[in-house]
Amino acid sequence: MRNVRETIAITPIKVSEKVFMGQVVQYLRTVGWKVYHPWLSIKSAAGFPDLVCARAGRCCFIELKTEAGKISAAQAEWGEALAGVGGTVEYHLLRPTDQGWAFIEQTFR
């Protein structure tokens, strides 16, 4: 995938995607982001990112995966499309690593 920033694993942390999502959503809301996560993703377009976040003129689309999780072709297509928008629109593929959390805290604080 081109133009998609993916956090590279240094220290694997075993956590489910659901738990990781809860942690990320809680952090983002704590630091003032508006966060949207579809209640039932089966009603969303295939591959649409897990989270849409907005704050202070920025709009971020976030796909969350476990350390071993793989993105589908549809997720890759959405990622490329959103990463190509530019401006204040961002796309991030995040994983629960020590480096991933450092990136989250630096990017979204």
C-alpha positions in Angstrom: 0.0 0.0 0.0 1.4 3.4 -0.9 0.9 6.6 1.1 -0.3 4.7 4.1 1.5 5.1 7.4 1.7 1.9 9.3 3.2 1.6 12.7 6.0 -1.0 12.6 6.1 -3.5 15.5 9.1 -3.4 17.8 7.6 -5.0 20.9 4.6 -7.2 20.3 1.8 -6.7 22.8 -0.9 -9.4 22.8 -4.2 -7.7 22.9 -7.5 -8.3 21.0 -8.6 -5.7 18.4 -11.7 -5.0 20.6 -9.6 -4.2 23.7 -7.2 -2.1 21.6 -10.1 -0.2 20.1 -11.5 0.5 23.5 -8.1 1.8 24.7 -7.7 4.0 21.6 -11.2 5.4 21.8 -10.8 6.2 25.5 -7.5 7.9 24.9 -8.8 10.0 21.9 -11.9 11.1 23.8 -9.7 12.0 26.9 -7.6 14.3 24.8 -10.6 16.0 23.2 -11.2 14.2 19.9 -14.8 13.5 18.7 -14.8 9.8 17.8 -17.2 7.8 15.7 -17.2 4.0 15.5 -20.0 2.2 13.7 -22.0 0.1 16.1 -22.5 -2.7 13.5 -19.8 -2.6 10.7 -21.9 -5.0 8.6 -24.0 -2.0 7.7 -20.9 -0.1 6.5 -19.1 -0.2 3.2 -16.7 -3.1 3.1 -13.3 -2.1 4.3 -14.3 1.2 5.8 -11.9 2.2 8.6 -12.8 1.4 12.2 -12.8 5.0 13.5 -13.4 8.5 12.2 -12.1 11.2 14.5 -12.2 15.0 14.3 -10.6 17.8 16.3 -9.4 21.3 15.6 -9.7 21.2 11.8 -8.3 17.7 11.4 -10.2 14.6 10.3 -8.6 11.2 10.8 -9.6 7.8 9.6 -8.1 5.0 11.7 -7.9 1.3 11.0 -6.9 -0.8 14.0 -5.4 -4.3 13.8 -3.8 -6.7 16.2 -0.1 -7.5 15.8 -0.9 -10.4 13.6 -4.0 -8.9 11.9 -4.0 -8.5 8.1 -5.8 -5.8 6.2 -8.2 -7.0 3.5 -8.2 -5.8 -0.1 -11.2 -3.6 0.6 -9.4 -2.0 3.7 -6.3 -1.4 1.5 -8.4 0.3 -1.1 -10.0 2.6 1.5 -6.6 3.3 3.0 -5.1 4.3 -0.3 -8.1 6.5 -1.2 -8.1 8.3 2.1 -4.3 8.7 2.3 -4.4 10.3 -1.1 -6.8 13.0 0.0 -4.2 15.1 1.8 -4.7 18.4 3.5 -6.3 18.0 6.9 -7.5 14.4 6.2 -5.3 11.7 7.6 -5.4 7.9 7.4 -3.6 5.7 9.9 -3.2 1.9 10.3 -2.4 1.3 14.0 -1.2 -1.7 15.9 -0.9 -2.2 19.7 2.9 -2.0 20.1 5.0 0.2 22.3 6.0 2.2 19.2 2.3 2.3 18.2 1.3 3.9 21.4 4.1 6.4 21.2 2.9 7.3 17.7 -0.7 7.6 19.0 0.2 9.9 21.8 2.4 12.0 19.6 0.0 12.3 16.8 -3.3 12.7 18.6 -2.4 14.6 21.9 
